[in-house]
Amino acid sequence: MSDTNTKQVNSNSQGYVILYILLAVLLLSGLIFLFKSSLFEKRSIEARILKDEIYLNEDLVYTDNTPKAAKWQWEFGNGEKSNTQNGSYHYTKPGSYIVRLTVDGELREQFPVNVRDTIRSIVDSVLTISGPTAGVVNEEVRLEGDGEGKNFEWSFGETGRVDVKGKTALYTYRAPGKYVVRLRSDKSARPIYHTILITDPNSEIVQDLVAPGDGERKTIDDIRARLQAIANGADFNYNYYYLINKYMCGNEKVTVNVEMNGKKKQTDIYSYCMGLTFGGEIAVDEAQLTIKPNSSCASLVSIKQHSATAQPTPSTNSADVQARN
């Protein structure tokens, strides 16, 4: 009888031990799952608005660089929405608004925006530009501006500065490309724009943009310098359209795969360049092109960059820019 009781006690003890082991395994598995979920799989929104206080004559510029994001909804606090990843929005009434962003239906962030009435000292007027929409290199282009004001300033998009003053503007382009001409006056709250395509009829044979040796080095340095200029706060339109027109044949539908400090994210060329303008201190280290077969257009740009406050490492900070067909 004693032996039977002893065997039963031992059997019960073994059962409890097995039960405790199973509970411990389940508890450990749960802790590991929670640990991984909280530290390794949690995403956060990486979105920005350019300014949180604007006037009615300004546009709200917004952009998002959340890793692996596929769906966006921007709500502008007045009932209007947008499903674009990046863009701009124009308010029609002054006031305080809360801009809300929802990424992939689960990640959310909001930005307070104050829209002030247009400055009363600036009298807005309607400006117009008349003139050709096409031209050729080394031949004079004539544009006429019309509207109220005494001082008119023209920027033809090639030099990044004011090129001509006065209602009538004469300008000679030195390089082919698609340029955005800007006209301002002292009586206009906002500039107006005119697009002109400049071609070179004497250039029948177009060589690859990237050639081995010194040519490739110059191209790398040129692209890197333009991107760095954008990051440093230089004229965005001038440097951005310079790259688009010279190396991408005017194609702005470009994919950007950014890897920086071991982190990867995908966006487009416009958003990438916009991110440089308010993405912190960025140092662009190198940029290389790959040309489409039988074409002079870039299909891929590989960029290396790092935070200007940290030293770059060889294994990080690369970005791939690939054209969408």
Stockholm file with secondary structure:
# STOCKHOLM 1.0

chainA/1-325         MSDTNTKQVNSNSQGYVILYILLAVLLLSGLIFLFKSSLFEKRSIEARILKDEIYLNEDLVYTDNTPKAAKWQWEFGNGEKSNTQNGSYHYTKPGSYIVRLTVDGELREQFPVNVRDTIRSIVDSVLTISGPTAGVVNEEVRLEGDGEGKNFEWSFGETGRVDVKGKTALYTYRAPGKYVVRLRSDKSARPIYHTILITDPNSEIVQDLVAPGDGERKTIDDIRARLQAIANGADFNYNYYYLINKYMCGNEKVTVNVEMNGKKKQTDIYSYCMGLTFGGEIAVDEAQLTIKPNSSCASLVSIKQHSATAQPTPSTNSADVQARN
#=GR chainA/1-325 SS CHHHHHHHHHHHHHHHHHHHHHHHHHHHHHHHHHHHHHHTSCCCCCEEESCSEEETTSCEEEEECCTTCCCEEEECSSSCEECCSSEEECCSSCEEEEEEEEETTTEEEEEEEEEECCCTTSCCCCCEEESCSEEETTSEEEEEEESSCSCEEEECSSSSSCCEESSEEEEECSSCEEEEEEEEETTCSSCEEEEEEEECTTCCSCCCSCCTTHHHHHHHHHHHHHHHHHHTTCCHHHHHHHHHHHHSTTCCCEEEEEEETTEEEEEEHHHHHHHHHSSSSEEEEEEEEEECTTSSSEEEEEEEEEETTSCCCTTSCEEEEEECC
#=GC SS_cons         CHHHHHHHHHHHHHHHHHHHHHHHHHHHHHHHHHHHHHHTSCCCCCEEESCSEEETTSCEEEEECCTTCCCEEEECSSSCEECCSSEEECCSSCEEEEEEEEETTTEEEEEEEEEECCCTTSCCCCCEEESCSEEETTSEEEEEEESSCSCEEEECSSSSSCCEESSEEEEECSSCEEEEEEEEETTCSSCEEEEEEEECTTCCSCCCSCCTTHHHHHHHHHHHHHHHHHHTTCCHHHHHHHHHHHHSTTCCCEEEEEEETTEEEEEEHHHHHHHHHSSSSEEEEEEEEEECTTSSSEEEEEEEEEETTSCCCTTSCEEEEEECC
//
